[in-house]
């Protein structure tokens, strides 16, 4: 009997949990999860820019910091990132610097995105590393979290 290849498992549900927790803290509801090649969760975080008074404390940056510290390296080759919103240009540049292998994101961000919109960081000749990018994973749930959050702010 022929065995099928490894099946895709999404970790976006964990990133959505982090986004919900961020919203409860009054942060923009974005969550991220870093996964190693074995499928283990290495780091998970939600936005904490307001809590930490740090404009760089996006979910992606926080998981990069935690992941790099956990493995003792500034490079995360072979690691996957699941994030609920298209990374901004700052985060996309950091993900390239860390050599993330794959990025899976939920909602697109036409206003501030840095992957498929705006700066399109990975398409520049200056990009030293271009990860595989998969968009639209749990897009409806991720977009709804953002929509509700900003409607409540108005």
N, C-alpha and C positions, 0 to 999 in steps of 0.2 A: 504494500500500500504506500502510495506516494504521500509524503508529508508536505504540508503547505509551509511557506516561508513564515517568518515572524509576522505577527499581526500588529497593526498600528493600535496603540493605546493612547488616548488623549488624557492629559493631566489638566485640561482646562477647567474641570470642575473644582480643582484645588485652587487655581488662580482666581476663579469666580468667588470662592469662599474668602480669599484674601481681599478681593475688591469689596465685598460686602462688609467685612470687618473695617476696612478703610472708611467706608461711608458712615458707619456707626461712630467712628472717631471724628467725623466732620471733614475727612479728607476726600479729595476727588477719588471716586471708586475705581481704582486700577490695582490689579493684583498680578503677581508674577510667581512662577515656580521654576526652579532650575533642576533638571533631571540628568543623571549620569547615564553612561552607555548601558548600564545594567537595569535601568528603569527605576533607580532609587531617587527619592526626593532628597536633594542636597541642601536646598535653601528655598524658602518661600517668604514672601513679604507683600505688603500693600503700601501704597503711597503714605509717606510720613513727612511731607514738606512742612506742613503747619506745626505739627507736634515737635519736630526737631529744629524748626526755624532754619531749614536748609533747602534751598531751591533745587539741589541735586538729589534730594531724597525720594526720587521716583522709585516705584516698585522694582524696576529693572536694575537700577543702580544698586539698590539694597541687596538684591539676590546675588549680583555679581560680587559685591564686597564679601558677603557671607560665604559664597561658594569658593572664591579664591582663598579666603582665610582657611576654610575647611580642608582644602587639598594642598595648601601651601604653595600655590603658584598663581601668577598673574594671567595664565593662559587656561582656558576652559575648552580645549579641543575635545571633540567627542561629546560635548554636553549640549542639551536642548533647553530652550527657554520657551515657556508658555506664558503669554501675557494677554490680558483682556483687551488692551487697546494697542493699536499700531504705535510702536515706539517713536518718540520724538527724535529730532536730529541729534540731540545730546546723547540720548540712550542708544541710538543706532550706532553712533561713533564709538561709544564705550563697548558695545557688543562686538563690533568689528575688532577693536583693540584686544578684547579678551579671546578672540578667535572662536566664538560660539559656533557650533556646527549648524544648528537649525533653530529657526524662530517660528513659532506658531502663535498667531495673534487672532483675537476675536474681532472687535469692531475696527473699522477703518477710521482714520482721523484726517479728513480733508483739510482741516484748519491748521493743525499743528503736527501732523505726521511727518516722519522723516524716512520712511521706507518706500511706500508707494505714492506718497504725496509730498508736497513741499520740497525739502532738500534732496530727497531720494539718495541718501548717503551711500548706499551700496552700489549705485550706478556711476559714481564719480571715479575718475582715474586715480584719485588720491586714496581710494579705499584699499587698504592693504589686505583686507580679508572680506570675502563676500559669502555670508552664510546662505544656506537654503532657507527660503521664506515661504510659509504657508499661511494664507490669510483666510478669514471667515470661519474659524473654528469657534463654535458657540457664539456666533456673531450677534444673533438676536438677543440672547441673555445679556451679553456684555454691553450692547448698545442701550438696552432698556435700563440697566443700572445707572448709566451715565445720564440718560434722559430724565429719569425720576429725580436723581440727585440735583441736577441743575434746575428743574422745575420747582423743586422745594426751596431753592436758594432765591428764586425771583419773587 
